[in-house]
Amino acid sequence: MITEAIAEKRRIVELTHQPGASVAMRSLFEILPQIAASSSTVLIEGESGTGKELFARAIHHLSTRGKKRFVAVNCAALPDALLESELFGYKAGAFTDAKKDKPGRFALADGGTIFLDEIGDISPAMQVRLLRVLQERCIEPLGATESVKVNVRVLAATNKNLSQLVHEDKFREDLFYRIRVVYLKIPPLRERREDIPLLVDHLVAKFNSLQEKEIGGVSPEVLARLMEYDYPGNVRELENIIEQAFVLCRGGQIGMEHLPVELRPATATSNAAVTAVDMRSAQIQMMESALARNRGNRRQAARELGINPSTLYRRLKAAGLSANSQDGRKRGK
C-alpha cells in the first residue's frame, strides 16, 4: 500500500510539473493548485482516456485533504440498487443479506475526497438522491432512520456533454449547477499534438523502468506516424501503443514494425524519407511555437520543450532558422 501511494504521488508530480508544449495543458496545470486550495465541487469533462481521474487525484493530493482518502466510484458500472448501497451504505437488516452495517463510499471518504466518475450515466432517481447529499452534506444509509453528516469534497467526471443532456431533459439542471461549480475541460490528444513527443518520451522511460529494458526511444518515422494519428482512445491509447511496441522491440529504437497493424503503412512503398521530413517539419513547428510564446527567449523555450538550450540552438541552426534570439542569460552592464 505504501509503495502504491508513493507511485501515485509521483504520477501527480509528473502531471503537475511536466513541461507540456501545448498552451491548453499548461493552462490547466497552472490553475490546479488554486482549484485544490478551494473546497468547491469540480466537474471534469473530457473524452475517455484523457486522464480525468489523474486530474482529480492531483486536485486531491494538492489540497489540505491530501492525507485523507481519495475514494473513486465508477457510476456507470453499477445498476441503481447497487450504486445506492455502494455510495450511501446500509444498516444490518436493510435487506435479506445485510448481516451487518456497511459504510458507503461517502462515509469512507469522510474528511477526504470522493470522485464520481461517469456521472452523466446515473439515473434520474439517483440524480435526486445525489442532489440532496450535495445540498445538505448528509447521507442516509439504506435501512437507517437518521441522516449522517459527512465532510467530503466532491469531484465528478464525465465523457458526455452534460450541458447538452440538460437541454435534452436527461440530466437535472439543479444537479448540473451543483456539480459544475468549477469546470475543467480536458482536451483530446488530437487537439494538442505538441504534447505527443513529450508523452512518448515519458512512456518510453516508464516502460524501460517497468520492463528493465533500454529502448532508445522511437524512430523518426514512428514519431511522424504518431504525430499524425487521431487517437480515438486518447492518452490511454498512446500508452497501449507504446506498451505493445515494448513487447515486440528487443532493443534499439522502436520501429514501424513494432506498431499495431492499423498504424503501419498500408503498402510497403511508404517512403521513410518522407516521414522523416514530416517529423522534422513537426519539430521545427514546435520550436517556432515555443520561441514565439517565450518572445524569442531560447532558454525559456528550451525549458518548455524539455531540452537543453544548447540542443535547441543546434536544432535551430540545423533547420536554417535564426538563432539570434535572446538566449535568456543575464548580461553584465
N, C-alpha and C positions, 0 to 999 in steps of 0.2 A: 504493500500500500504506500509506504514512504517513497519507494522508487518511482511508482506511478505518479505521485504528487509532484516529485521533483521534475519528472519528464514533462508533466503538464505545464508546470511553471516555465520551463524552458521554452515550450512552444508558444506560450503567451509573450515571453520576452522577444522571441523571434518575430512574432506578429507585430508587436507594437514598436519595434526598432528596425525593421527591415527597410533598407533604402529603396523603397519601391519607386520605380521611374514614373509611374502614372500619377497624374495630378489627383485623380479620383481617390486612389488608395491612400496617398499621402494626407489628403484632407480628412479621411476617416480616422487614420492613425492619430492625427493631431488633436482631434476632439475627444478621443476615447477617455483620457484622464479626467476631462471635465464632466463627461457623462457618468463616469464611475464615481466621481465625488458627490453626485446627487443621489437622491433616493427615489427618483422618478421611474415610473414604468416605461419600458422601452419596447418598441416594435421594430423588429429587424426583418426586412423583406429582401428576397433575392432568390434566384433560381437554385434548384438543387445542386449541391456540390460547390457552392461559392464560399462556404466556410462560415455560415451563420452561427453555428454553435461555438466555433472558436472565438468569434467576436463576443458572444455572450459570456464565455468563460473569461475573456480578457477584461470585460467590464466588471465581473465579479471579483477577480483576483486583484484588480487595481483599486477596488473600493474598500471601505472600512469593514465590510462584511467578508473580506477575503479569507479570514481564518476560520470562518464558519462554512457550512456545507453549501455546495452547488448541486442542486438536485434537478436533473433533466427528465422530462416526460415527453414521449412522442404521442401526441394526442390522436394521430391518425391510426395508430397501431392497435387501438383497443375499442371495442363497442361501448356504448354509453354506460351500461350497468357496471362493467369492469372499470371503465375510466373514472366513474364517480367514486367507487370504493378505493381506487388507486390514488386519486387526488385527495380525498377527504377522510379516508379510513373508515373503520366500522367498530361497533361495540360487540362484545360477546353476545350471542343470541340474536343478532340482527337478521340472520338467515340461517338455514339449516347447518351449513358447515362452519359457521362463525363460532369456533370453540373458545376463542379469547380475543381480547381487544387487539386491533391492528392499527397503528398510526398511519395516516396517509402521507403523501409526498409534501403537502403543505406543512404538516406538523414536523416532518423530518427536516424541512428547510428552515425551521424557525430560527431567526437570527441571521440567516443567510439569504440565499437567492434560489428561486425556483425558475426554471427555464421551460416554458410551454412551447414545444416545437410543433410545427404544422397546426397552429391554432385555427387556421382557416377551414379545417376539416371537422370541427366539432359541431354537434347537432344543435338545433335551436333550443332544445331543453337544457343541454349542458351550457349553452351560452347564458341562459338565465341564471343558472347556479353560479357560474363563474363571475357574472356581473355583481351579484350580491356579495361574493367574497371580496372583490376588489373595492366595492363601496364601503363595506363595514369592517374589512380586515378580520373577519370571523369565519370559521368553518364549522360545519355541523356533521360529524361522522354519522354514517348510517346507523340507525338504532339509538342514537343519542337523544336526550331530552333537552340538552342545553348546548348553546354555541360555545366555541372555544376561540379565544383571541390568538392571532398569530402575527408575528413580526417578520414579514417576508417581503423581499423585493421581487417583483415580477418582471421577467424578461420574456417576451414572446417572439416567435418567428414564424414565417410562412413563405412558401414559394408561390403563393397566389396573390392576386391584386385585391386586397381587402376592400379598398375603396369601391372597386367595381362590384364586388359581392354585396356591398351595402346598397348600391344603386339597384341591384337585382333582387333585393329583399332576401338574400341568402345569408346575410350576417347582420346582427343587430347594430344599429347606428350608435346606440348608447354605449355598448361594449367596445365598439371600434374606437370611440374617442377616449374611453377609459384606458385602453392599452396603447394608444398612439400618442402618448404624452411627449415622448422623444422618439424620433423616427430615423432609422438608418436604412439606407438602400445600398446593398452590396452589388456592384456592377458585375455582370458576367465577364468571363475571361476574354471573350471575343471583342469586348469593348475596351480592354486595357492590355493590348498585346505587348506593350512595352515591358510589362511585368514578366512575360514568359521566360526570357533568358535568365532573370534572377531566380524565378521559381525552379527552372531546370537545374541551375547550379545548386540551389538549396536541396532539391530532391536527390541529385547525384551524391552530394555529401551525406545526406541522410541514409541512403541505401548502401553506400560504401561502408558506413559505420555499422549498420544493421547486419549486413551480409559479409562483413570483413573482406571486402574487395577493394581494388584500387583502380576502378574505372576512371579513365581520364576525360570525363565529360562526353559531349556528343559531337559528332562531326558537323562541319558547316552545312552539309546537305540536310542532315537531320534537323538542325536548328531552323533552317529555312522552311522545312516542311511543317515543323511545329508552330512556327510563326504564322503560317497561312491557314492552319486548321481552325475550325469554328468552335470546337469543344462544347457539344451539347451537354456534356456532363461536367463542364467547368473544371475547377482545380482538381477535384476528385478524379476526373477522367485523365488529366495530365499526370497525376500521381500514378494511376494504374498503368499508363503507357510506359512511364519510366521504370516502374517495378517489373513489368514484363520484359523490357529491354535488358534489365539486370539479370533476369533468369537466363536469357539467351546469350548474352555477351560474356565471354570468358575473360576478356582483358582488352586493354587498349581503349579505343573510343567506341561509343555506341554508333552503329551504322544503320543505314536504311533497312538492312536485312533483319535487324533486331526489333523493328517497329511492328505493331499489329498490321495484319494484311491490308486492312482498309486504308492505312496511311501510306502504304508503299506505292511507288509509281505504277500506273496502270499497265505500262508496257516497259520492256527492257530498253527502249530507245530514249528514256529520260536522260537528259544531258546534265551531268553533275556540275559542269561549269556554269550552267545557267542558274542552278540552285545556289551555287556559291556566290554568284553575282547578286542574287536576291538577298542572301544573307548579309553581304557587305552593304547593300543598299539599306537594309533594315538597321544595321549597326550605325551607319552614317546618320540616318534619320534620328536615331535615339540620341547620338552625341549632339547633333544640332539642336534638338529639342531641349536637352539638358542645359546646354550653354545659353539658349535663349531664356529659359526660366531663371537662370542664375546670372543674367546680364553679362554674359561673357566671362564670368569668373571660373577658370578651369579647375581650381582646387575644389570649389563647392560643387561644380558639375560632376567631377570625378567621384566625390564622396556620395553624391546622389546615385550615381551609376554603380557604386560599389567597387571601383577600380582605383589604382594608384594614379595620381596626377601625371606622372611621367608616362604611364601607359596610355592615358588619354592623349597626351601630347604626341606620342609616336603614331597613334592611330589617326589623329587629325592630319599629321604630316603625310602619312602613307596615303590618305584619301585625297590629298591635294587641297585640304581646307586651310583657311587662315589660322595660324597658331599665334597670332599677335594679340589674342585676347588677354584680359587680366589673368595673372597666374595665382592670385589670391594670397601672395606673400606680402608681409609688411615691408615697406621700403624705408630706408633712412632718409632724413630730410637733407 
